[in-house]
Amino acid sequence: MRKILTLTMSGLVTVLPLALTIYVIWWLVHTVEAWLRRALIALQIVSPEHYWPGLGLIAGFLLLLMVGSLVNAYAGKILLKYWDDFLGRIPFVKTLYGGFRDVVSLLPSGSGEKRDLQRVVLARFADIHAIGFVTREDVPTVLNVHGGHDWVTVYFPMSYAFGGYTIYLPRDRLQPLDISVEDAMRLAITAGLTAGGSRTKSP
């Protein structure tokens, strides 16, 4: 009986991550498709009888392509800057919009620009060490009067949670780690249960 239970749990551990991944992807695609379908019909771009599955996703892809082309143009960058400034003057909205914009900015844009999580480091706190991510090689200017001229902005994610801590540390307390940002993030948020590999492979 114990052997059967062990084999069953081994099968569950193997199948469950794949099943959850497939379900989340299916739910996301289905939800986005439903939203875009209602939008296309409400805007009378297409009638309900002429709508076919997948049309909403194609329309969403074309819309993102158009927006991406606009914001990468010179005039689009100016308009985007004014839009950000406008939302930055609205109480509460600026907090939500700024937070969402900063989180989304972590996604790769393909533009070659440096992303927010620049490199992985090992931070030292007395006899304790923690994996962190350098987001800026400096700190806000307001901290310079407190000795922050040689400080670095480091983000420490929390395990199994959407959140973390931003800490300003002296540069000499940080040791570079030869590991990708993706592997380090996976290692941090899974409380060390997932072993992260280094960038270079042994021969």
NORPEMO-V800014 format. One record per pair of residues at least 24 apart in sequence whose C-alpha atoms are under 10 Angstrom apart, sorted by the first residue. I is the first residue (numbers start at 1). GAP is how many residues later the second one is. Records with the same first field share a line. If there is no record, write none. Layout:
I: GAP / GAP
//
This chain:
29: 25 / 28
30: 24 / 27
32: 24 / 25 / 28
33: 24 / 25 / 26 / 27
36: 24
68: 41
72: 39
117: 37 / 38 / 64 / 65
118: 36 / 63
119: 35 / 57 / 58 / 59 / 60 / 61 / 62 / 65
120: 34 / 35 / 54 / 55 / 56 / 57 / 58 / 59 / 60 / 61 / 62 / 63 / 64 / 65
121: 33 / 34 / 52 / 53 / 54 / 55 / 56 / 57 / 58 / 60 / 63
122: 51 / 52 / 53 / 54 / 55
123: 31 / 33 / 46 / 47 / 48 / 49 / 50 / 51 / 52 / 53
124: 45 / 48 / 49 / 50 / 51
125: 44 / 48 / 49
126: 47
129: 44 / 45
130: 26 / 27 / 44 / 58
131: 24 / 25 / 26 / 43 / 44 / 45 / 46 / 53 / 54 / 56 / 57
132: 24 / 25 / 33 / 34 / 35 / 42 / 44 / 45 / 49 / 52 / 53 / 56
133: 24 / 33 / 43 / 48 / 51 / 52
134: 32 / 33 / 34 / 40 / 42
135: 31
136: 32
137: 34
138: 30 / 31 / 32 / 33
139: 28 / 29 / 30
140: 28
143: 25
156: 29 / 32 / 33
157: 28 / 31 / 32
158: 27 / 30 / 31 / 32 / 33
159: 26 / 27 / 28 / 29 / 30 / 31 / 32 / 33
160: 28 / 29 / 30 / 31
161: 28 / 29
162: 27
163: 26
164: 25
//
